[in-house]
Amino acid sequence: MTETWATFGADLHLDLARGRGLRAGLAEALRDAARTGRLAAGTRLPSSRTLAADLGIARNTVAEAYAELVAEGWLTARHGSGTRVAERARPRRAAAAARVRPPVHGRPAHSLVPGTPDLGGFPRAAWSAAARRALAAAPNEAFGYGSDGRGRIELREALAGYLARARGVYADPERIVLTAGFAHALAVTAAVVRARRVREMAVEGYGLDIHRDLLARAGLRTRPLGVDAEGARTGDLTAAAGAVLLTPAHQFPTGVALTPGRRAAAVDWARTTGGLVLEDDYDGEFRYDRQSVGALQGLDPDRVVYLGTASKSLAPGLRMGWMVVPPGLMGEVLAAKGATDRSSSALDQLTLAEFITSGAYDRHVRGMRLRYRRRRDELVAAVAGRAAVSGIAAGLHAVLDLPPGTERSVVQSAAWQDLALEGMSRYRHPQAGLPPRDALVVGYGTPPDSAWTPTLEALTAALP
């Protein structure tokens, strides 16, 4: 049953109305998504069984909500066609990278360095089939240099539908810009921020140094925000920072989700100061034990720049990323991107568009979600009693807390086991006023299936 749910149907992000019954709350959430245009007319909804499993509620509750909306005219239900959003007058839309890790020298036999998915899970057959269909249907002008700095309209339209449905993003195709991965998107945004004469940008106190270095090369100083069990302390943002980079759905590397209060604080800061929130949604599709955390961008599409990538869901080698840009920022973004434009090929863009619209992307993500969840569970079982594990509700990595003062020795012990492993201190901002936390950041998505068991054995051998 679990495997059937994990690989069947399409993802659908919903914010259930609070203070109401489950059926009424679900009906209102679906009604609102159709009313605002986040769910476009003709969008096929998950089956009642799939959505019930996703939300953790009874199947009859979903079926009753669907029936109510069919009766009201918001949905249609036909045998063989499933339940779909009804054709209505076109509503007005709402207002308004890959983490490439440095190579580990010496090429250890095993690696649990975070930031990379299981590359052996790349859907070669399905991708090849999508590429053939995309190539056959490609217009002649797709083989030219291209004149739209935003990228192919086919992929922008596919992403707009997917991000709205699965991540709660308000993403008109006209506001999407395709990039060569997350780092490219961040570099473009940093150039825009710096061109506005901003000199300082807030970042999370724990994060990737390659991103901080990229911001520094753009001429921006980085000021760290504290990170605790509720995510980044966005209430500490000041007017001195013209922008902030956040990982709200699954903070990297601590693995916590930004709480609603702190999400609201980030948006309030942006509205008050005129600053920008840069949202890194690097592995938003991979959630396991709870309903997915929607994108922060949905709270204020005019103040949040949404940055996404296919590096975790598919493979970093595709060099495929995207930005959802506030309307007033598009001209500046295209100017900054045009200065050093390096986007993925038009054919790869067309292939990903076909991969998404055909449903292959949803099937792949659900299959990999099940695969990674099994690994996570095996990791937790293997280290039980030896290390406390946190940050495991989503993503491709876990945090293993260690006794104080032991992080460095455990990392060295792992090297003796021919295992590449990184400690939490690796990600701490040099100026972060945070107490030291001895822990390991374990990327359980990295090893291929053939190496998973010996890699896990090497990890347990290294633990105190």
C-alpha positions as CSV (number, residue, x, y, z in Angstrom):
1,M,0.0,0.0,0.0
2,T,2.8,2.4,0.9
3,E,4.6,1.9,-2.4
4,T,1.4,2.3,-4.3
5,W,0.7,5.7,-2.7
6,A,4.3,6.8,-3.1
7,T,4.4,6.2,-6.8
8,F,0.8,7.0,-7.9
9,G,-0.7,10.4,-8.6
10,A,0.4,14.0,-8.6
11,D,1.6,16.1,-5.8
12,L,-0.8,18.8,-4.6
13,H,0.0,21.4,-1.9
14,L,-2.9,22.6,0.1
15,D,-3.2,24.9,3.2
16,L,-6.2,23.5,5.0
17,A,-8.4,26.2,6.6
18,R,-8.0,26.2,10.4
19,G,-10.8,26.2,12.9
20,R,-13.1,24.2,10.7
21,G,-13.8,20.5,10.2
22,L,-11.5,18.5,8.0
23,R,-14.0,18.2,5.1
24,A,-15.0,21.9,5.2
25,G,-11.3,22.9,5.5
26,L,-10.3,20.8,2.6
27,A,-13.2,22.0,0.4
28,E,-12.3,25.6,1.1
29,A,-8.6,25.1,0.4
30,L,-9.5,23.5,-3.0
31,R,-12.1,26.2,-3.7
32,D,-9.6,28.9,-3.0
33,A,-6.9,27.3,-5.1
34,A,-9.3,27.2,-8.1
35,R,-10.6,30.7,-7.5
36,T,-7.2,32.3,-7.5
37,G,-6.0,30.4,-10.4
38,R,-3.3,28.5,-8.5
39,L,-5.0,25.4,-9.8
40,A,-5.7,26.0,-13.5
41,A,-8.8,24.9,-15.3
42,G,-8.4,21.3,-16.5
43,T,-5.8,20.4,-13.8
44,R,-6.3,16.8,-12.8
45,L,-6.4,16.3,-9.0
46,P,-5.0,13.3,-7.2
47,S,-7.4,10.4,-6.5
48,S,-9.3,10.5,-3.2
49,R,-7.1,7.7,-2.0
50,T,-3.9,9.4,-2.9
51,L,-4.8,12.8,-1.5
52,A,-6.1,11.2,1.7
53,A,-2.8,9.4,2.2
54,D,-0.9,12.6,1.5
55,L,-2.9,14.6,4.0
56,G,-3.3,11.8,6.6
57,I,-7.1,11.9,6.6
58,A,-9.9,9.5,5.8
59,R,-10.6,8.8,2.1
60,N,-14.3,9.4,2.7
61,T,-13.5,12.9,3.8
62,V,-11.7,13.7,0.6
63,A,-14.4,12.0,-1.5
64,E,-17.1,14.1,0.2
65,A,-15.1,17.3,-0.3
66,Y,-14.7,16.4,-4.0
67,A,-18.4,15.7,-4.4
68,E,-19.3,19.0,-2.7
69,L,-17.1,21.0,-5.2
70,V,-18.4,19.0,-8.2
71,A,-22.0,20.0,-7.1
72,E,-20.9,23.6,-6.8
73,G,-19.3,23.6,-10.3
74,W,-15.7,24.0,-9.1
75,L,-14.7,20.5,-10.1
76,T,-15.8,18.0,-12.7
77,A,-15.7,14.2,-12.4
78,R,-15.9,11.9,-15.4
79,H,-15.3,8.1,-15.5
80,G,-11.9,7.5,-17.0
81,S,-10.9,11.2,-16.8
82,G,-10.6,11.6,-13.0
83,T,-11.5,14.7,-11.0
84,R,-10.4,18.0,-12.6
85,V,-10.7,21.7,-12.0
86,A,-13.7,22.9,-14.0
87,E,-13.4,25.3,-16.9
88,R,-14.3,28.8,-15.7
89,A,-13.6,32.4,-16.6
90,R,-9.9,32.9,-16.4
91,P,-9.2,34.2,-12.8
92,R,-6.8,36.9,-11.9
93,R,-3.7,35.5,-10.5
94,A,-2.7,36.6,-7.0
95,A,-1.0,39.9,-6.4
96,A,1.4,41.1,-7.9
97,A,21.5,25.1,-7.5
98,A,22.7,23.1,-7.1
99,R,24.7,22.7,-4.0
100,V,27.8,21.6,-5.8
101,R,30.1,20.2,-3.2
102,P,33.9,20.4,-3.6
103,P,35.5,17.1,-4.6
104,V,36.8,15.1,-1.7
105,H,40.6,14.6,-2.3
106,G,41.9,11.0,-2.3
107,R,38.6,9.7,-3.6
108,P,37.4,7.7,-0.6
109,A,35.6,4.5,-1.2
110,H,32.4,5.8,0.5
111,S,30.8,9.2,0.8
112,L,28.0,10.6,2.9
113,V,28.8,14.2,2.0
114,P,25.4,16.0,1.6
115,G,24.3,17.9,-1.5
116,T,24.0,15.2,-4.1
117,P,21.2,12.7,-4.9
118,D,21.7,9.1,-5.8
119,L,22.8,9.6,-9.4
120,G,22.0,6.0,-10.2
121,G,18.4,6.8,-9.7
122,F,18.3,9.2,-12.7
123,P,15.3,8.0,-14.8
124,R,17.3,7.3,-18.0
125,A,14.5,5.5,-19.9
126,A,11.8,8.0,-19.1
127,W,14.1,10.9,-19.8
128,S,15.1,9.4,-23.1
129,A,11.5,8.9,-24.1
130,A,10.7,12.5,-23.1
131,A,13.7,13.7,-25.1
132,R,12.5,11.9,-28.2
133,R,9.0,13.3,-27.9
134,A,10.4,16.8,-27.3
135,L,12.8,16.6,-30.2
136,A,10.0,15.4,-32.6
137,A,7.7,18.3,-31.5
138,A,10.4,21.0,-31.3
139,P,9.8,24.1,-33.5
140,N,12.6,25.0,-35.9
141,E,13.4,28.2,-34.0
142,A,14.3,26.1,-30.9
143,F,17.6,25.3,-32.6
144,G,18.5,28.9,-32.9
145,Y,20.3,31.2,-30.4
146,G,17.1,32.1,-28.7
147,S,15.9,35.7,-28.1
148,D,14.1,35.4,-24.8
149,G,16.4,35.7,-21.8
150,R,13.8,34.0,-19.6
151,G,14.2,30.7,-21.5
152,R,11.9,28.4,-23.4
153,I,8.2,29.2,-22.9
154,E,7.3,25.5,-22.9
155,L,9.3,24.9,-19.8
156,R,8.2,28.1,-18.1
157,E,4.6,27.1,-18.6
158,A,5.2,23.6,-17.3
159,L,7.0,24.9,-14.3
160,A,4.3,27.5,-13.6
161,G,1.7,24.7,-13.3
162,Y,3.9,22.4,-11.3
163,L,5.2,24.9,-8.8
164,A,1.7,26.2,-8.2
165,R,0.3,22.7,-7.7
166,A,3.1,21.1,-5.7
167,R,4.9,24.0,-3.9
168,G,2.2,26.6,-3.5
169,V,4.1,29.1,-5.6
170,Y,2.3,31.9,-7.5
171,A,4.2,31.5,-10.8
172,D,3.0,33.1,-14.0
173,P,5.2,31.8,-16.9
174,E,6.0,35.5,-17.7
175,R,7.7,35.8,-14.3
176,I,9.9,32.7,-14.5
177,V,13.5,32.9,-15.6
178,L,15.5,29.7,-16.4
179,T,19.0,29.4,-15.2
180,A,22.0,27.0,-15.3
181,G,21.3,25.9,-11.7
182,F,21.0,27.4,-8.3
183,A,24.4,29.0,-8.1
184,H,23.7,30.8,-11.4
185,A,20.4,32.1,-10.1
186,L,21.9,33.3,-6.9
187,A,24.7,35.1,-8.8
188,V,22.1,36.9,-10.9
189,T,20.1,37.9,-7.9
190,A,23.2,39.0,-6.0
191,A,24.1,41.3,-9.0
192,V,20.7,42.8,-8.9
193,V,20.8,43.4,-5.2
194,R,24.3,45.0,-5.4
195,A,23.2,47.2,-8.3
196,R,20.6,48.6,-5.9
197,R,23.6,49.9,-3.8
198,V,22.9,47.3,-1.1
199,R,26.1,46.4,0.6
200,E,25.0,43.8,3.2
201,M,22.9,40.7,3.0
202,A,21.6,38.5,5.8
203,V,22.2,34.7,5.6
204,E,21.5,31.8,7.9
205,G,24.2,31.2,10.6
206,Y,24.6,27.7,9.3
207,G,24.8,27.3,5.5
208,L,27.1,26.7,2.5
209,D,30.3,28.7,2.3
210,I,30.2,28.5,-1.5
211,H,27.1,30.6,-1.4
212,R,28.6,33.1,1.0
213,D,31.7,33.3,-1.2
214,L,29.5,33.9,-4.3
215,L,27.8,36.8,-2.5
216,A,31.1,38.2,-1.4
217,R,32.3,38.1,-5.0
218,A,29.2,40.2,-5.9
219,G,30.4,42.8,-3.4
220,L,28.0,41.9,-0.6
221,R,28.9,41.4,3.0
222,T,27.0,38.6,4.8
223,R,25.6,39.0,8.2
224,P,24.5,35.7,9.9
225,L,21.2,35.1,11.5
226,G,20.9,32.7,14.4
227,V,19.4,29.3,13.7
228,D,17.5,27.3,16.3
229,A,14.6,24.7,16.4
230,E,12.3,27.2,14.7
231,G,14.7,28.0,11.8
232,A,16.4,31.3,11.1
233,R,15.7,34.1,13.6
234,T,14.1,36.4,11.1
235,G,12.9,38.7,13.8
236,D,16.5,39.8,14.1
237,L,16.6,41.2,10.5
238,T,17.4,44.9,10.3
239,A,17.2,47.6,7.7
240,A,20.9,47.4,7.2
241,A,20.4,44.2,5.2
242,G,18.9,44.8,1.8
243,A,18.1,41.1,1.2
244,V,18.1,37.8,3.1
245,L,18.8,34.3,1.8
246,L,16.7,31.6,3.5
247,T,16.0,27.8,3.2
248,P,12.5,27.9,4.7
249,A,11.1,24.4,3.9
250,H,14.2,22.5,5.1
251,Q,17.0,24.6,6.6
252,F,20.4,23.5,5.4
253,P,22.1,21.9,7.2
254,T,20.1,21.7,10.5
255,G,17.0,20.3,8.7
256,V,14.4,22.4,10.6
257,A,11.4,24.1,8.9
258,L,10.9,27.8,9.3
259,T,7.9,28.3,11.6
260,P,4.9,30.3,10.5
261,G,5.7,33.2,12.9
262,R,9.2,33.5,11.5
263,R,8.0,33.3,7.9
264,A,5.6,36.1,8.7
265,A,8.5,38.1,10.3
266,A,10.6,37.7,7.1
267,V,7.8,39.0,4.9
268,D,7.0,41.9,7.3
269,W,10.6,42.9,7.3
270,A,10.7,42.9,3.5
271,R,7.5,45.0,3.2
272,T,8.7,47.5,5.9
273,T,12.3,48.0,4.6
274,G,11.8,47.3,0.9
275,G,14.2,44.4,1.1
276,L,14.1,41.1,-0.8
277,V,13.7,37.6,0.5
278,L,15.6,35.0,-1.6
279,E,14.0,31.6,-1.0
280,D,16.2,28.5,-1.7
281,D,13.7,25.6,-2.1
282,Y,16.5,23.1,-2.8
283,D,14.7,19.9,-1.9
284,G,11.1,21.0,-1.3
285,E,9.7,17.9,-3.0
286,F,11.2,15.4,-0.6
287,R,9.0,15.3,2.6
288,Y,8.3,12.0,4.4
289,D,6.5,12.2,7.7
290,R,4.2,15.2,7.3
291,Q,2.3,17.3,4.8
292,S,4.7,19.3,2.7
293,V,5.8,22.8,3.8
294,G,4.7,25.2,1.1
295,A,6.9,27.9,-0.4
296,L,7.4,31.1,1.5
297,Q,6.9,32.9,-1.8
298,G,3.1,32.3,-1.5
299,L,2.9,34.8,1.3
300,D,4.1,37.7,-0.8
301,P,5.1,37.1,-4.4
302,D,6.0,40.7,-4.7
303,R,8.8,40.6,-2.1
304,V,10.1,37.0,-2.4
305,V,12.4,35.7,-5.2
306,Y,11.8,32.0,-5.4
307,L,14.9,29.9,-6.5
308,G,14.5,26.2,-7.5
309,T,16.5,23.5,-9.1
310,A,16.3,20.0,-10.6
311,S,19.7,19.1,-9.0
312,K,18.2,17.1,-6.1
313,S,15.0,15.8,-7.8
314,L,16.8,14.7,-11.0
315,A,20.6,15.4,-11.3
316,P,23.0,18.3,-10.9
317,G,24.5,17.5,-14.2
318,L,21.4,18.8,-16.0
319,R,22.4,22.3,-14.9
320,M,18.8,23.3,-14.7
321,G,17.4,25.9,-12.3
322,W,14.7,28.5,-12.3
323,M,13.7,31.8,-10.6
324,V,10.2,33.1,-10.0
325,V,10.7,36.9,-10.0
326,P,8.6,39.7,-8.6
327,P,7.1,41.7,-11.4
328,G,9.0,44.9,-10.7
329,L,12.3,43.0,-10.7
330,M,12.2,41.3,-14.1
331,G,14.0,44.0,-16.1
332,E,16.9,44.1,-13.6
333,V,17.1,40.3,-13.5
334,L,17.3,40.0,-17.3
335,A,19.9,42.7,-17.5
336,A,22.1,41.0,-14.9
337,K,21.6,37.5,-16.4
338,G,22.3,38.8,-19.9
339,A,25.7,40.1,-18.8
340,T,27.0,36.5,-18.4
341,D,24.1,34.4,-19.7
342,R,24.7,30.6,-19.4
343,S,21.5,28.7,-19.5
344,S,20.9,25.0,-20.2
345,S,20.3,24.0,-23.8
346,A,16.9,24.6,-25.4
347,L,16.5,20.9,-26.0
348,D,17.1,20.0,-22.4
349,Q,14.5,22.7,-21.5
350,L,12.0,21.2,-23.9
351,T,12.7,17.7,-22.5
352,L,12.1,18.8,-18.9
353,A,8.9,20.5,-20.0
354,E,7.7,17.2,-21.6
355,F,8.9,15.3,-18.6
356,I,6.8,17.4,-16.3
357,T,3.6,17.7,-18.4
358,S,3.6,14.0,-19.2
359,G,3.5,13.1,-15.5
360,A,6.9,11.4,-15.5
361,Y,8.4,14.0,-13.2
362,D,5.7,13.4,-10.5
363,R,6.2,9.6,-10.8
364,H,9.9,9.9,-10.5
365,V,9.8,12.2,-7.5
366,R,7.3,9.9,-5.7
367,G,9.5,6.8,-6.5
368,M,12.7,8.5,-5.2
369,R,10.8,9.8,-2.1
370,L,10.0,6.2,-1.2
371,R,13.6,5.2,-1.9
372,Y,15.1,7.9,0.2
373,R,12.7,7.4,3.0
374,R,13.8,3.8,3.3
375,R,17.4,4.9,3.5
376,R,16.6,7.4,6.2
377,D,14.8,4.7,8.2
378,E,17.8,2.4,7.8
379,L,20.2,5.1,8.9
380,V,18.1,5.9,12.0
381,A,18.0,2.2,12.9
382,A,21.7,1.8,12.4
383,V,22.8,4.6,14.7
384,A,20.1,4.1,17.4
385,G,21.6,4.4,20.8
386,R,24.8,5.9,19.5
387,A,23.7,9.3,18.2
388,A,20.5,11.4,18.3
389,V,19.1,12.0,14.8
390,S,17.3,15.2,13.8
391,G,16.2,17.0,10.6
392,I,14.8,13.9,9.1
393,A,11.2,14.9,8.2
394,A,12.3,15.9,4.7
395,G,15.3,16.2,2.4
396,L,18.3,14.0,1.6
397,H,20.4,14.5,4.8
398,A,20.2,14.0,8.5
399,V,22.0,15.5,11.5
400,L,23.6,13.2,14.0
401,D,24.4,14.9,17.3
402,L,27.6,13.9,19.0
403,P,29.0,14.3,22.5
404,P,30.6,17.7,23.0
405,G,34.2,18.0,21.6
406,T,34.0,14.8,19.5
407,E,33.1,16.0,16.0
408,R,36.6,16.4,14.7
409,S,37.7,13.0,16.0
410,V,34.7,11.2,14.5
411,V,35.3,12.9,11.1
412,Q,38.9,11.7,11.3
413,S,37.8,8.2,12.3
414,A,35.5,8.1,9.3
415,A,38.4,9.0,7.0
416,W,40.2,5.9,8.4
417,Q,37.2,3.9,7.4
418,D,37.6,5.4,3.9
419,L,34.4,7.4,4.3
420,A,34.0,11.1,3.4
421,L,31.9,12.8,6.1
422,E,31.4,16.4,7.1
423,G,30.7,17.9,10.5
424,M,28.3,20.7,11.4
425,S,31.2,23.1,12.0
426,R,31.9,22.9,8.3
427,Y,28.8,25.0,7.7
428,R,29.0,27.5,10.5
429,H,29.3,31.2,9.4
430,P,32.7,32.6,10.7
431,Q,30.9,35.4,12.4
432,A,27.9,33.5,13.7
433,G,27.3,34.1,17.4
434,L,26.1,30.5,17.9
435,P,27.2,28.0,20.5
436,P,29.3,25.2,18.9
437,R,27.3,22.2,18.0
438,D,29.1,18.9,17.6
439,A,27.3,17.0,15.0
440,L,27.6,15.2,11.6
441,V,25.7,16.2,8.5
442,V,25.0,12.9,6.8
443,G,23.9,12.9,3.1
444,Y,22.1,9.6,2.8
445,G,21.0,10.3,-0.7
446,T,24.6,10.4,-2.0
447,P,25.7,6.7,-2.2
448,P,24.6,4.5,-5.0
449,D,22.4,1.5,-4.1
450,S,25.3,-0.9,-4.5
451,A,27.4,1.0,-1.9
452,W,24.7,1.9,0.6
453,T,25.2,-1.0,3.0
454,P,29.0,-0.8,3.2
455,T,28.8,3.0,3.5
456,L,26.4,2.6,6.4
457,E,28.7,0.1,8.1
458,A,31.6,2.5,7.7
459,L,29.6,5.2,9.4
460,T,28.7,3.1,12.4
461,A,32.3,2.0,12.7
462,A,33.4,5.6,13.0
463,L,30.9,6.6,15.6
464,P,32.0,6.7,19.3
